[in-house]
């Protein structure tokens, strides 16, 4: 499991965009994005840099915590 802190999400559309990009990353089995906590929990065996890049592709900043 990997936990990401995400900057810039303001609505459910943001959550959906981040979720759609993260689930595309090879090795990801499930994603739980939280607007309230500005975070995402990712299950599976994915590269951390690929997860951060996926969030950037959605238009937000992320870091592994």
PQR file of N, CA, C, O and H, with PARSE charges and radii, in Angstrom:
ATOM      1  N   UNK A   1       0.840  -1.179   0.000 -0.4000 1.5000
ATOM      2  CA  UNK A   1       0.000   0.000   0.000 -0.0000 2.0000
ATOM      3  C   UNK A   1       0.887   1.245   0.000  0.5500 1.7000
ATOM      4  O   UNK A   1       1.894   1.315   0.706 -0.5500 1.4000
ATOM      5  N   UNK A   2       0.484   2.224  -0.812 -0.4000 1.5000
ATOM      6  CA  UNK A   2       1.204   3.494  -0.887 -0.0000 2.0000
ATOM      7  C   UNK A   2       0.230   4.620  -0.601  0.5500 1.7000
ATOM      8  O   UNK A   2      -0.886   4.634  -1.119 -0.5500 1.4000
ATOM      9  H   UNK A   2      -0.333   2.167  -1.385  0.4000 1.0000
ATOM     10  N   UNK A   3       0.658   5.569   0.229 -0.4000 1.5000
ATOM     11  CA  UNK A   3      -0.177   6.732   0.558 -0.0000 2.0000
ATOM     12  C   UNK A   3       0.445   7.964  -0.100  0.5500 1.7000
ATOM     13  O   UNK A   3       1.647   8.208   0.006 -0.5500 1.4000
ATOM     14  H   UNK A   3       1.565   5.558   0.649  0.4000 1.0000
ATOM     15  N   UNK A   4      -0.408   8.732  -0.784 -0.4000 1.5000
ATOM     16  CA  UNK A   4       0.033   9.956  -1.437 -0.0000 2.0000
ATOM     17  C   UNK A   4      -0.672  11.159  -0.822  0.5500 1.7000
ATOM     18  O   UNK A   4      -1.861  11.099  -0.508 -0.5500 1.4000
ATOM     19  H   UNK A   4      -1.384   8.534  -0.870  0.4000 1.0000
ATOM     20  N   UNK A   5       0.059  12.235  -0.655 -0.4000 1.5000
ATOM     21  CA  UNK A   5      -0.513  13.522  -0.294 -0.0000 2.0000
ATOM     22  C   UNK A   5      -0.684  14.282  -1.601  0.5500 1.7000
ATOM     23  O   UNK A   5       0.253  14.373  -2.394 -0.5500 1.4000
ATOM     24  H   UNK A   5       1.025  12.283  -0.909  0.4000 1.0000
ATOM     25  N   UNK A   6      -1.887  14.835  -1.832 -0.4000 1.5000
ATOM     26  CA  UNK A   6      -2.181  15.477  -3.113 -0.0000 2.0000
ATOM     27  C   UNK A   6      -2.586  16.925  -2.886  0.5500 1.7000
ATOM     28  O   UNK A   6      -3.448  17.221  -2.059 -0.5500 1.4000
ATOM     29  H   UNK A   6      -2.648  14.762  -1.188  0.4000 1.0000
ATOM     30  N   UNK A   7      -1.947  17.832  -3.640 -0.4000 1.5000
ATOM     31  CA  UNK A   7      -2.227  19.265  -3.552 -0.0000 2.0000
ATOM     32  C   UNK A   7      -3.109  19.695  -4.714  0.5500 1.7000
ATOM     33  O   UNK A   7      -2.887  19.279  -5.852 -0.5500 1.4000
ATOM     34  H   UNK A   7      -1.246  17.592  -4.313  0.4000 1.0000
ATOM     35  N   UNK A   8      -4.110  20.530  -4.433 -0.4000 1.5000
ATOM     36  CA  UNK A   8      -4.865  21.170  -5.499 -0.0000 2.0000
ATOM     37  C   UNK A   8      -6.256  20.637  -5.769  0.5500 1.7000
ATOM     38  O   UNK A   8      -6.989  21.235  -6.557 -0.5500 1.4000
ATOM     39  H   UNK A   8      -4.289  20.868  -3.509  0.4000 1.0000
ATOM     40  N   UNK A   9      -6.648  19.541  -5.150 -0.4000 1.5000
ATOM     41  CA  UNK A   9      -7.990  19.010  -5.390 -0.0000 2.0000
ATOM     42  C   UNK A   9      -9.020  19.870  -4.656  0.5500 1.7000
ATOM     43  O   UNK A   9      -8.838  20.207  -3.486 -0.5500 1.4000
ATOM     44  H   UNK A   9      -6.052  19.055  -4.509  0.4000 1.0000
ATOM     45  N   UNK A  10     -10.105  20.223  -5.359 -0.4000 1.5000
ATOM     46  CA  UNK A  10     -11.125  21.072  -4.743 -0.0000 2.0000
ATOM     47  C   UNK A  10     -12.541  20.516  -4.857  0.5500 1.7000
ATOM     48  O   UNK A  10     -13.459  21.038  -4.225 -0.5500 1.4000
ATOM     49  H   UNK A  10     -10.253  19.949  -6.309  0.4000 1.0000
ATOM     50  N   UNK A  11     -12.732  19.459  -5.658 -0.4000 1.5000
ATOM     51  CA  UNK A  11     -14.097  18.965  -5.871 -0.0000 2.0000
ATOM     52  C   UNK A  11     -14.070  17.490  -6.278  0.5500 1.7000
ATOM     53  O   UNK A  11     -13.003  16.896  -6.432 -0.5500 1.4000
ATOM     54  H   UNK A  11     -11.986  19.035  -6.172  0.4000 1.0000
ATOM     55  N   UNK A  12     -15.251  16.915  -6.448 -0.4000 1.5000
ATOM     56  CA  UNK A  12     -15.343  15.503  -6.830 -0.0000 2.0000
ATOM     57  C   UNK A  12     -14.811  15.253  -8.238  0.5500 1.7000
ATOM     58  O   UNK A  12     -14.349  14.152  -8.538 -0.5500 1.4000
ATOM     59  H   UNK A  12     -16.118  17.397  -6.322  0.4000 1.0000
ATOM     60  N   UNK A  13     -14.871  16.263  -9.104 -0.4000 1.5000
ATOM     61  CA  UNK A  13     -14.277  16.110 -10.438 -0.0000 2.0000
ATOM     62  C   UNK A  13     -12.771  15.888 -10.309  0.5500 1.7000
ATOM     63  O   UNK A  13     -12.196  15.071 -11.029 -0.5500 1.4000
ATOM     64  H   UNK A  13     -15.247  17.157  -8.861  0.4000 1.0000
ATOM     65  N   UNK A  14     -12.142  16.610  -9.399 -0.4000 1.5000
ATOM     66  CA  UNK A  14     -10.710  16.438  -9.146 -0.0000 2.0000
ATOM     67  C   UNK A  14     -10.412  15.006  -8.688  0.5500 1.7000
ATOM     68  O   UNK A  14      -9.472  14.368  -9.161 -0.5500 1.4000
ATOM     69  H   UNK A  14     -12.609  17.273  -8.815  0.4000 1.0000
ATOM     70  N   UNK A  15     -11.227  14.525  -7.768 -0.4000 1.5000
ATOM     71  CA  UNK A  15     -11.063  13.168  -7.242 -0.0000 2.0000
ATOM     72  C   UNK A  15     -11.167  12.154  -8.374  0.5500 1.7000
ATOM     73  O   UNK A  15     -10.358  11.230  -8.463 -0.5500 1.4000
ATOM     74  H   UNK A  15     -11.991  15.043  -7.384  0.4000 1.0000
ATOM     75  N   UNK A  16     -12.160  12.328  -9.237 -0.4000 1.5000
ATOM     76  CA  UNK A  16     -12.356  11.405 -10.352 -0.0000 2.0000
ATOM     77  C   UNK A  16     -11.163  11.427 -11.302  0.5500 1.7000
ATOM     78  O   UNK A  16     -10.708  10.378 -11.758 -0.5500 1.4000
ATOM     79  H   UNK A  16     -12.816  13.079  -9.165  0.4000 1.0000
ATOM     80  N   UNK A  17     -10.655  12.628 -11.601 -0.4000 1.5000
ATOM     81  CA  UNK A  17      -9.520  12.755 -12.518 -0.0000 2.0000
ATOM     82  C   UNK A  17      -8.282  12.058 -11.959  0.5500 1.7000
ATOM     83  O   UNK A  17      -7.582  11.354 -12.685 -0.5500 1.4000
ATOM     84  H   UNK A  17     -11.025  13.480 -11.231  0.4000 1.0000
ATOM     85  N   UNK A  18      -8.014  12.255 -10.668 -0.4000 1.5000
ATOM     86  CA  UNK A  18      -6.859  11.616 -10.036 -0.0000 2.0000
ATOM     87  C   UNK A  18      -7.043  10.099 -10.012  0.5500 1.7000
ATOM     88  O   UNK A  18      -6.115   9.352 -10.322 -0.5500 1.4000
ATOM     89  H   UNK A  18      -8.583  12.828 -10.078  0.4000 1.0000
ATOM     90  N   UNK A  19      -8.232   9.651  -9.647 -0.4000 1.5000
ATOM     91  CA  UNK A  19      -8.523   8.219  -9.596 -0.0000 2.0000
ATOM     92  C   UNK A  19      -8.308   7.569 -10.966  0.5500 1.7000
ATOM     93  O   UNK A  19      -7.693   6.507 -11.063 -0.5500 1.4000
ATOM     94  H   UNK A  19      -8.986  10.258  -9.396  0.4000 1.0000
ATOM     95  N   UNK A  20      -8.812   8.205 -12.017 -0.4000 1.5000
ATOM     96  CA  UNK A  20      -8.693   7.644 -13.368 -0.0000 2.0000
ATOM     97  C   UNK A  20      -7.242   7.518 -13.806  0.5500 1.7000
ATOM     98  O   UNK A  20      -6.886   6.543 -14.469 -0.5500 1.4000
ATOM     99  H   UNK A  20      -9.312   9.068 -11.939  0.4000 1.0000
ATOM    100  N   UNK A  21      -6.400   8.478 -13.453 -0.4000 1.5000
ATOM    101  CA  UNK A  21      -4.990   8.399 -13.830 -0.0000 2.0000
ATOM    102  C   UNK A  21      -4.238   7.357 -12.998  0.5500 1.7000
ATOM    103  O   UNK A  21      -3.420   6.609 -13.535 -0.5500 1.4000
ATOM    104  H   UNK A  21      -6.689   9.269 -12.915  0.4000 1.0000
ATOM    105  N   UNK A  22      -4.509   7.305 -11.697 -0.4000 1.5000
ATOM    106  CA  UNK A  22      -3.795   6.349 -10.846 -0.0000 2.0000
ATOM    107  C   UNK A  22      -4.116   4.908 -11.198  0.5500 1.7000
ATOM    108  O   UNK A  22      -3.228   4.056 -11.168 -0.5500 1.4000
ATOM    109  H   UNK A  22      -5.173   7.913 -11.261  0.4000 1.0000
ATOM    110  N   UNK A  23      -5.370   4.618 -11.532 -0.4000 1.5000
ATOM    111  CA  UNK A  23      -5.754   3.233 -11.810 -0.0000 2.0000
ATOM    112  C   UNK A  23      -5.099   2.710 -13.090  0.5500 1.7000
ATOM    113  O   UNK A  23      -5.031   1.499 -13.301 -0.5500 1.4000
ATOM    114  H   UNK A  23      -6.091   5.311 -11.556  0.4000 1.0000
ATOM    115  N   UNK A  24      -4.618   3.615 -13.944 -0.4000 1.5000
ATOM    116  CA  UNK A  24      -3.941   3.228 -15.190 -0.0000 2.0000
ATOM    117  C   UNK A  24      -2.495   2.777 -14.967  0.5500 1.7000
ATOM    118  O   UNK A  24      -1.910   2.124 -15.830 -0.5500 1.4000
ATOM    119  H   UNK A  24      -4.673   4.598 -13.774  0.4000 1.0000
ATOM    120  N   UNK A  25      -1.922   3.122 -13.817 -0.4000 1.5000
ATOM    121  CA  UNK A  25      -0.512   2.809 -13.560 -0.0000 2.0000
ATOM    122  C   UNK A  25      -0.335   1.293 -13.421  0.5500 1.7000
ATOM    123  O   UNK A  25      -1.055   0.648 -12.660 -0.5500 1.4000
ATOM    124  H   UNK A  25      -2.398   3.653 -13.116  0.4000 1.0000
ATOM    125  N   UNK A  26       0.623   0.731 -14.157 -0.4000 1.5000
ATOM    126  CA  UNK A  26       0.860  -0.716 -14.062 -0.0000 2.0000
ATOM    127  C   UNK A  26       1.134  -1.145 -12.623  0.5500 1.7000
ATOM    128  O   UNK A  26       1.926  -0.518 -11.919 -0.5500 1.4000
ATOM    129  H   UNK A  26       1.208   1.255 -14.776  0.4000 1.0000
ATOM    130  N   UNK A  27       0.480  -2.206 -12.200 -0.4000 1.5000
ATOM    131  CA  UNK A  27       0.666  -2.744 -10.863 -0.0000 2.0000
ATOM    132  C   UNK A  27      -0.371  -2.281  -9.855  0.5500 1.7000
ATOM    133  O   UNK A  27      -0.474  -2.851  -8.769 -0.5500 1.4000
ATOM    134  H   UNK A  27      -0.163  -2.715 -12.772  0.4000 1.0000
ATOM    135  N   UNK A  28      -1.144  -1.252 -10.200 -0.4000 1.5000
ATOM    136  CA  UNK A  28      -2.160  -0.746  -9.278 -0.0000 2.0000
ATOM    137  C   UNK A  28      -3.383  -1.659  -9.333  0.5500 1.7000
ATOM    138  O   UNK A  28      -3.895  -1.962 -10.411 -0.5500 1.4000
ATOM    139  H   UNK A  28      -1.060  -0.789 -11.083  0.4000 1.0000
ATOM    140  N   UNK A  29      -3.846  -2.094  -8.156 -0.4000 1.5000
ATOM    141  CA  UNK A  29      -5.027  -2.957  -8.096 -0.0000 2.0000
ATOM    142  C   UNK A  29      -6.263  -2.215  -7.616  0.5500 1.7000
ATOM    143  O   UNK A  29      -7.382  -2.561  -7.996 -0.5500 1.4000
ATOM    144  H   UNK A  29      -3.430  -1.848  -7.280  0.4000 1.0000
ATOM    145  N   UNK A  30      -6.070  -1.181  -6.773 -0.4000 1.5000
ATOM    146  CA  UNK A  30      -7.209  -0.356  -6.340 -0.0000 2.0000
ATOM    147  C   UNK A  30      -6.709   0.993  -5.871  0.5500 1.7000
ATOM    148  O   UNK A  30      -5.555   1.150  -5.471 -0.5500 1.4000
ATOM    149  H   UNK A  30      -5.161  -0.900  -6.464  0.4000 1.0000
ATOM    150  N   UNK A  31      -7.618   1.975  -5.933 -0.4000 1.5000
ATOM    151  CA  UNK A  31      -7.287   3.347  -5.548 -0.0000 2.0000
ATOM    152  C   UNK A  31      -8.429   3.903  -4.710  0.5500 1.7000
ATOM    153  O   UNK A  31      -9.601   3.691  -5.023 -0.5500 1.4000
ATOM    154  H   UNK A  31      -8.555   1.847  -6.258  0.4000 1.0000
ATOM    155  N   UNK A  32      -8.082   4.615  -3.644 -0.4000 1.5000
ATOM    156  CA  UNK A  32      -9.076   5.325  -2.834 -0.0000 2.0000
ATOM    157  C   UNK A  32      -8.581   6.761  -2.680  0.5500 1.7000
ATOM    158  O   UNK A  32      -7.617   7.016  -1.958 -0.5500 1.4000
ATOM    159  H   UNK A  32      -7.131   4.788  -3.390  0.4000 1.0000
ATOM    160  N   UNK A  33      -9.250   7.704  -3.367 -0.4000 1.5000
ATOM    161  CA  UNK A  33      -8.865   9.109  -3.320 -0.0000 2.0000
ATOM    162  C   UNK A  33      -9.806   9.837  -2.362  0.5500 1.7000
ATOM    163  O   UNK A  33     -11.025   9.697  -2.455 -0.5500 1.4000
ATOM    164  H   UNK A  33     -10.033   7.496  -3.953  0.4000 1.0000
ATOM    165  N   UNK A  34      -9.234  10.614  -1.442 -0.4000 1.5000
ATOM    166  CA  UNK A  34     -10.018  11.341  -0.447 -0.0000 2.0000
ATOM    167  C   UNK A  34      -9.856  12.846  -0.632  0.5500 1.7000
ATOM    168  O   UNK A  34      -8.762  13.388  -0.476 -0.5500 1.4000
ATOM    169  H   UNK A  34      -8.244  10.728  -1.366  0.4000 1.0000
ATOM    170  N   UNK A  35     -10.953  13.510  -0.966 -0.4000 1.5000
ATOM    171  CA  UNK A  35     -10.942  14.972  -1.071 -0.0000 2.0000
ATOM    172  C   UNK A  35     -10.757  15.600   0.306  0.5500 1.7000
ATOM    173  O   UNK A  35     -10.029  16.583   0.449 -0.5500 1.4000
ATOM    174  H   UNK A  35     -11.842  13.070  -1.093  0.4000 1.0000
ATOM    175  N   UNK A  36     -11.407  15.041   1.311 -0.4000 1.5000
ATOM    176  CA  UNK A  36     -11.346  15.574   2.670 -0.0000 2.0000
ATOM    177  C   UNK A  36      -9.921  15.585   3.224  0.5500 1.7000
ATOM    178  O   UNK A  36      -9.518  16.527   3.906 -0.5500 1.4000
ATOM    179  H   UNK A  36     -11.998  14.242   1.196  0.4000 1.0000
ATOM    180  N   UNK A  37      -9.161  14.526   2.922 -0.4000 1.5000
ATOM    181  CA  UNK A  37      -7.799  14.401   3.443 -0.0000 2.0000
ATOM    182  C   UNK A  37      -6.730  14.811   2.442  0.5500 1.7000
ATOM    183  O   UNK A  37      -5.539  14.770   2.751 -0.5500 1.4000
ATOM    184  H   UNK A  37      -9.488  13.761   2.367  0.4000 1.0000
ATOM    185  N   UNK A  38      -7.155  15.212   1.231 -0.4000 1.5000
ATOM    186  CA  UNK A  38      -6.198  15.540   0.163 -0.0000 2.0000
ATOM    187  C   UNK A  38      -5.149  14.445   0.012  0.5500 1.7000
ATOM    188  O   UNK A  38      -3.943  14.694   0.017 -0.5500 1.4000
ATOM    189  H   UNK A  38      -8.122  15.245   0.981  0.4000 1.0000
ATOM    190  N   UNK A  39      -5.662  13.215  -0.122 -0.4000 1.5000
ATOM    191  CA  UNK A  39      -4.752  12.075  -0.187 -0.0000 2.0000
ATOM    192  C   UNK A  39      -5.322  10.977  -1.074  0.5500 1.7000
ATOM    193  O   UNK A  39      -6.487  10.998  -1.474 -0.5500 1.4000
ATOM    194  H   UNK A  39      -6.642  13.013  -0.126  0.4000 1.0000
ATOM    195  N   UNK A  40      -4.451  10.021  -1.363 -0.4000 1.5000
ATOM    196  CA  UNK A  40      -4.871   8.820  -2.077 -0.0000 2.0000
ATOM    197  C   UNK A  40      -4.145   7.634  -1.466  0.5500 1.7000
ATOM    198  O   UNK A  40      -2.969   7.721  -1.115 -0.5500 1.4000
ATOM    199  H   UNK A  40      -3.505  10.004  -1.038  0.4000 1.0000
ATOM    200  N   UNK A  41      -4.860   6.532  -1.347 -0.4000 1.5000
ATOM    201  CA  UNK A  41      -4.277   5.274  -0.915 -0.0000 2.0000
ATOM    202  C   UNK A  41      -4.319   4.341  -2.110  0.5500 1.7000
ATOM    203  O   UNK A  41      -5.377   4.111  -2.696 -0.5500 1.4000
ATOM    204  H   UNK A  41      -5.816   6.461  -1.633  0.4000 1.0000
ATOM    205  N   UNK A  42      -3.160   3.805  -2.468 -0.4000 1.5000
ATOM    206  CA  UNK A  42      -3.035   2.972  -3.661 -0.0000 2.0000
ATOM    207  C   UNK A  42      -2.595   1.570  -3.245  0.5500 1.7000
ATOM    208  O   UNK A  42      -1.590   1.401  -2.554 -0.5500 1.4000
ATOM    209  H   UNK A  42      -2.300   3.992  -1.993  0.4000 1.0000
ATOM    210  N   UNK A  43      -3.357   0.578  -3.674 -0.4000 1.5000
ATOM    211  CA  UNK A  43      -3.011  -0.819  -3.408 -0.0000 2.0000
ATOM    212  C   UNK A  43      -2.340  -1.402  -4.650  0.5500 1.7000
ATOM    213  O   UNK A  43      -2.671  -1.043  -5.780 -0.5500 1.4000
ATOM    214  H   UNK A  43      -4.172   0.716  -4.235  0.4000 1.0000
ATOM    215  N   UNK A  44      -1.400  -2.297  -4.417 -0.4000 1.5000
ATOM    216  CA  UNK A  44      -0.728  -2.969  -5.520 -0.0000 2.0000
ATOM    217  C   UNK A  44       0.767  -2.701  -5.487  0.5500 1.7000
ATOM    218  O   UNK A  44       1.287  -2.089  -4.554 -0.5500 1.4000
ATOM    219  H   UNK A  44      -1.132  -2.588  -3.499  0.4000 1.0000
ATOM    220  N   UNK A  45       1.444  -3.170  -6.521 -0.4000 1.5000
ATOM    221  CA  UNK A  45       2.894  -3.042  -6.618 -0.0000 2.0000
ATOM    222  C   UNK A  45       3.243  -2.062  -7.734  0.5500 1.7000
ATOM    223  O   UNK A  45       3.631  -2.474  -8.828 -0.5500 1.4000
ATOM    224  H   UNK A  45       1.022  -3.667  -7.279  0.4000 1.0000
ATOM    225  N   UNK A  46       3.106  -0.782  -7.460 -0.4000 1.5000
ATOM    226  CA  UNK A  46       3.383   0.248  -8.455 -0.0000 2.0000
ATOM    227  C   UNK A  46       4.590   1.070  -8.041  0.5500 1.7000
ATOM    228  O   UNK A  46       4.873   1.229  -6.853 -0.5500 1.4000
ATOM    229  H   UNK A  46       2.791  -0.448  -6.572  0.4000 1.0000
ATOM    230  N   UNK A  47       5.295   1.587  -9.030 -0.4000 1.5000
ATOM    231  CA  UNK A  47       6.445   2.445  -8.810 -0.0000 2.0000
ATOM    232  C   UNK A  47       5.982   3.799  -8.270  0.5500 1.7000
ATOM    233  O   UNK A  47       5.070   4.408  -8.830 -0.5500 1.4000
ATOM    234  H   UNK A  47       5.065   1.457  -9.994  0.4000 1.0000
ATOM    235  N   UNK A  48       6.598   4.270  -7.194 -0.4000 1.5000
ATOM    236  CA  UNK A  48       6.189   5.536  -6.590 -0.0000 2.0000
ATOM    237  C   UNK A  48       6.300   6.703  -7.563  0.5500 1.7000
ATOM    238  O   UNK A  48       5.428   7.572  -7.595 -0.5500 1.4000
ATOM    239  H   UNK A  48       7.339   3.776  -6.739  0.4000 1.0000
ATOM    240  N   UNK A  49       7.363   6.727  -8.352 -0.4000 1.5000
ATOM    241  CA  UNK A  49       7.536   7.816  -9.322 -0.0000 2.0000
ATOM    242  C   UNK A  49       6.421   7.794 -10.361  0.5500 1.7000
ATOM    243  O   UNK A  49       5.972   8.848 -10.812 -0.5500 1.4000
ATOM    244  H   UNK A  49       8.071   6.022  -8.326  0.4000 1.0000
ATOM    245  N   UNK A  50       5.973   6.608 -10.741 -0.4000 1.5000
ATOM    246  CA  UNK A  50       4.879   6.491 -11.710 -0.0000 2.0000
ATOM    247  C   UNK A  50       3.567   6.997 -11.112  0.5500 1.7000
ATOM    248  O   UNK A  50       2.750   7.588 -11.818 -0.5500 1.4000
ATOM    249  H   UNK A  50       6.337   5.752 -10.375  0.4000 1.0000
ATOM    250  N   UNK A  51       3.366   6.769  -9.824 -0.4000 1.5000
ATOM    251  CA  UNK A  51       2.157   7.259  -9.155 -0.0000 2.0000
ATOM    252  C   UNK A  51       2.148   8.785  -9.095  0.5500 1.7000
ATOM    253  O   UNK A  51       1.129   9.416  -9.375 -0.5500 1.4000
ATOM    254  H   UNK A  51       4.030   6.289  -9.250  0.4000 1.0000
ATOM    255  N   UNK A  52       3.277   9.369  -8.733 -0.4000 1.5000
ATOM    256  CA  UNK A  52       3.390  10.828  -8.667 -0.0000 2.0000
ATOM    257  C   UNK A  52       3.197  11.421 -10.062  0.5500 1.7000
ATOM    258  O   UNK A  52       2.540  12.451 -10.213 -0.5500 1.4000
ATOM    259  H   UNK A  52       4.105   8.857  -8.505  0.4000 1.0000
ATOM    260  N   UNK A  53       3.765  10.777 -11.075 -0.4000 1.5000
ATOM    261  CA  UNK A  53       3.616  11.250 -12.458 -0.0000 2.0000
ATOM    262  C   UNK A  53       2.164  11.163 -12.915  0.5500 1.7000
ATOM    263  O   UNK A  53       1.696  12.032 -13.651 -0.5500 1.4000
ATOM    264  H   UNK A  53       4.298   9.940 -10.952  0.4000 1.0000
ATOM    265  N   UNK A  54       1.452  10.135 -12.492 -0.4000 1.5000
ATOM    266  CA  UNK A  54       0.042   9.981 -12.867 -0.0000 2.0000
ATOM    267  C   UNK A  54      -0.801  11.099 -12.285  0.5500 1.7000
ATOM    268  O   UNK A  54      -1.697  11.620 -12.950 -0.5500 1.4000
ATOM    269  H   UNK A  54       1.833   9.429 -11.894  0.4000 1.0000
ATOM    270  N   UNK A  55      -0.514  11.470 -11.035 -0.4000 1.5000
ATOM    271  CA  UNK A  55      -1.243  12.579 -10.414 -0.0000 2.0000
ATOM    272  C   UNK A  55      -0.920  13.880 -11.147  0.5500 1.7000
ATOM    273  O   UNK A  55      -1.806  14.711 -11.348 -0.5500 1.4000
ATOM    274  H   UNK A  55       0.214  11.047 -10.495  0.4000 1.0000
ATOM    275  N   UNK A  56       0.327  14.064 -11.545 -0.4000 1.5000
ATOM    276  CA  UNK A  56       0.718  15.257 -12.302 -0.0000 2.0000
ATOM    277  C   UNK A  56      -0.011  15.297 -13.641  0.5500 1.7000
ATOM    278  O   UNK A  56      -0.408  16.366 -14.103 -0.5500 1.4000
ATOM    279  H   UNK A  56       1.047  13.389 -11.383  0.4000 1.0000
ATOM    280  N   UNK A  57      -0.185  14.137 -14.259 -0.4000 1.5000
ATOM    281  CA  UNK A  57      -0.918  14.044 -15.532 -0.0000 2.0000
ATOM    282  C   UNK A  57      -2.359  14.523 -15.357  0.5500 1.7000
ATOM    283  O   UNK A  57      -2.948  15.090 -16.278 -0.5500 1.4000
ATOM    284  H   UNK A  57       0.138  13.268 -13.883  0.4000 1.0000
ATOM    285  N   UNK A  58      -2.914  14.295 -14.185 -0.4000 1.5000
ATOM    286  CA  UNK A  58      -4.279  14.754 -13.892 -0.0000 2.0000
ATOM    287  C   UNK A  58      -4.315  16.249 -13.562  0.5500 1.7000
ATOM    288  O   UNK A  58      -5.390  16.845 -13.496 -0.5500 1.4000
ATOM    289  H   UNK A  58      -2.435  13.834 -13.437  0.4000 1.0000
ATOM    290  N   UNK A  59      -3.141  16.854 -13.354 -0.4000 1.5000
ATOM    291  CA  UNK A  59      -3.074  18.289 -13.108 -0.0000 2.0000
ATOM    292  C   UNK A  59      -2.858  18.693 -11.663  0.5500 1.7000
ATOM    293  O   UNK A  59      -3.126  19.834 -11.287 -0.5500 1.4000
ATOM    294  H   UNK A  59      -2.267  16.370 -13.407  0.4000 1.0000
ATOM    295  N   UNK A  60      -2.369  17.757 -10.846 -0.4000 1.5000
ATOM    296  CA  UNK A  60      -2.192  18.025  -9.418 -0.0000 2.0000
ATOM    297  C   UNK A  60      -0.798  17.621  -8.994  0.5500 1.7000
ATOM    298  O   UNK A  60      -0.100  16.923  -9.729 -0.5500 1.4000
ATOM    299  H   UNK A  60      -2.151  16.831 -11.152  0.4000 1.0000
ATOM    300  N   UNK A  61      -0.384  18.056  -7.805 -0.4000 1.5000
ATOM    301  CA  UNK A  61       0.913  17.692  -7.262 -0.0000 2.0000
ATOM    302  C   UNK A  61       0.743  16.627  -6.207  0.5500 1.7000
ATOM    303  O   UNK A  61      -0.205  16.663  -5.422 -0.5500 1.4000
ATOM    304  H   UNK A  61      -0.951  18.623  -7.208  0.4000 1.0000
ATOM    305  N   UNK A  62       1.664  15.675  -6.188 -0.4000 1.5000
ATOM    306  CA  UNK A  62       1.593  14.606  -5.180 -0.0000 2.0000
ATOM    307  C   UNK A  62       2.978  14.291  -4.654  0.5500 1.7000
ATOM    308  O   UNK A  62       3.991  14.529  -5.312 -0.5500 1.4000
ATOM    309  H   UNK A  62       2.433  15.646  -6.825  0.4000 1.0000
ATOM    310  N   UNK A  63       2.988  13.751  -3.452 -0.4000 1.5000
ATOM    311  CA  UNK A  63       4.205  13.204  -2.891 -0.0000 2.0000
ATOM    312  C   UNK A  63       3.859  11.991  -2.045  0.5500 1.7000
ATOM    313  O   UNK A  63       2.788  11.926  -1.443 -0.5500 1.4000
ATOM    314  H   UNK A  63       2.164  13.558  -2.918  0.4000 1.0000
ATOM    315  N   UNK A  64       4.756  11.050  -2.006 -0.4000 1.5000
ATOM    316  CA  UNK A  64       4.565   9.847  -1.206 -0.0000 2.0000
ATOM    317  C   UNK A  64       4.794  10.211   0.256  0.5500 1.7000
ATOM    318  O   UNK A  64       5.770  10.880   0.597 -0.5500 1.4000
ATOM    319  H   UNK A  64       5.626  11.103  -2.495  0.4000 1.0000
ATOM    320  N   UNK A  65       3.880   9.760   1.115 -0.4000 1.5000
ATOM    321  CA  UNK A  65       4.031  10.037   2.561 -0.0000 2.0000
ATOM    322  C   UNK A  65       4.160   8.750   3.339  0.5500 1.7000
ATOM    323  O   UNK A  65       4.295   8.778   4.562 -0.5500 1.4000
ATOM    324  H   UNK A  65       3.087   9.216   0.838  0.4000 1.0000
TER
END
